Amino acid sequence: MDVDRDVFYDASDASTMMQFYKRLFPYKSIYTWLNHQHAPQKLFTHREFAFNLPGDVIIRYISFNTMEDMKKEVIRMNPTRFEIGPICTIRPKDRKTRPGALKPLQRELVFDIDMTDYDEIRTCCSGKGICRRCWGFIAAAVKVMDNVLRSNFGYKHILWVYSGRRGIHCWISDEEAMGLTDEQRKSVLGWLEVIKGGKDMTKKVNVRFAGGPLHPSLSNAVESLRGTFPKLILDDQKCFDSKEQTDTLLDLLGDKDIALKLRKRWLKRPRSSSEKWSDIKDEVVSQAQELGKKPADAPLYKAVEDIVLQYTYPRMDSEVSKHRNHLLKSPFCVHPGTGRVCVPVDPENVENFDPERVPTVDQLLKELDAVGTKDVAMSEDGTPQHAGSDWEKTSLKPYVDILDAHVRGLMEISRLKRRQNGGDASLEY
């Protein structure tokens, strides 16, 4: 492990955060992402922000008129991080002058996938820990979710953002997603949720009607996860090596006779996770031959599919997705526990993303120091006048580029809608 990247960031270092907000935070990219165009509209001016300050202080119902207002206030307040909430019926900052008028109206459809929900499965880390090996669970979840959201729901404007420690957030900015009511969000979540139950490994997958085949969407997910399962679950995590893990696996088969047969075989000669899984697949073929069916029609085959889903299908924090007024950490904030920046992730290459290689705020400031400020005009507050675009000179640039590419898609949709509305942006929302 790179020692320099494993130093935990001290959220009380206000001067470090001040330099980050003055010189590195990509305000323009965040503003255009939320606003969908250059001129301020209600998507931004009626948006709730919340600042997290040292001492676990949270200030809610903040709103801004322009990007410059946001930048000035963030620098003035110097939060340890800030969060983004819904677009409201009135400007959140006006709520005291209009009692009862503030209500959530729109917001991105969001999802939160946290590594701690995989603690009963992963063997390399636990709790707050995360490494590239167990990132494979997040990568598998992103691949499945991104495909389902695009193919089954038709969403196009999907942004994935690393949470800064052990998870990933999904923000969907399509107009249809933005306008979902709380009940509709719960329905979407209910459709997507597959893993049910608490922190144990009893059977969590119950998605078949009368024991029939999987829904086509889940069947496609299983096909996608078949390539992930052997490498992640069998070879890397070795999820079925121990006696306890083996007992769980055999229980999930749902066939006591086959489970007893395999248990006796494995007690005679120790088998690896991969070898045990191979034995189970052989039992699927044997069962199908006995019944005169194709392997895919054998009852044990369904159990195998359910096991693949239970160990690799996305696990979501449901509370994050259900309500429009939920706050979620802004992209490019700094995680106070790790010092890592919450950066966007390309879903096409998510399996190559390494959370331990994400730039930290200290690293980025050192990169700026290495570039130097020679012959650069300075502002009265002692920061370079070009501050705000300094991220272009650091390892933060590729991540801002991902957000900007996402923003261009939103801006194009906004431009087309303005043309349809005769140039009146106010008709859009």
Buried (B, 14 or more C-beta within 10 A) or exposed (E): EEEEBEEEBEBEBEEBBBBBBBBBBBBBBBBBBBBBBEEBBBBBBBBBBBBBBBEEEEEBBBBBEBBEBBBEBBBEBBBBBBBBBBBBBBBBBBBEEEEEEBEBBBBBBBBBBBBBBBBEBBBBBBEEBBBBBBBBBBBBBBBBBBBBBBEBBEBBBBBBBBBBBBBBBBBBBBBEBBBBEBEEBBEBBEEBBBBEEEEEBEBBBEBBEEEEEBBEBBEBBBEBBEEBBBEBBBEBBBBBBEEEBBBBBBEBBBBEEBBEBBEEEBEEEEBEBBBBBBBBEEBBBBBBEEEEEEBEEBBBBBBBBBBBBBBBBBBBBBEBBBBBBBBBBBBBBBBBBBBBBBBBBBBEEBBEBEBBEBBBBBBBBEBBEEEEBEEEEEEEEEBBEBBBBBBEBBBBEEBBBBBBEBBEBBBEBBEEBBEEEEEEBEEBB
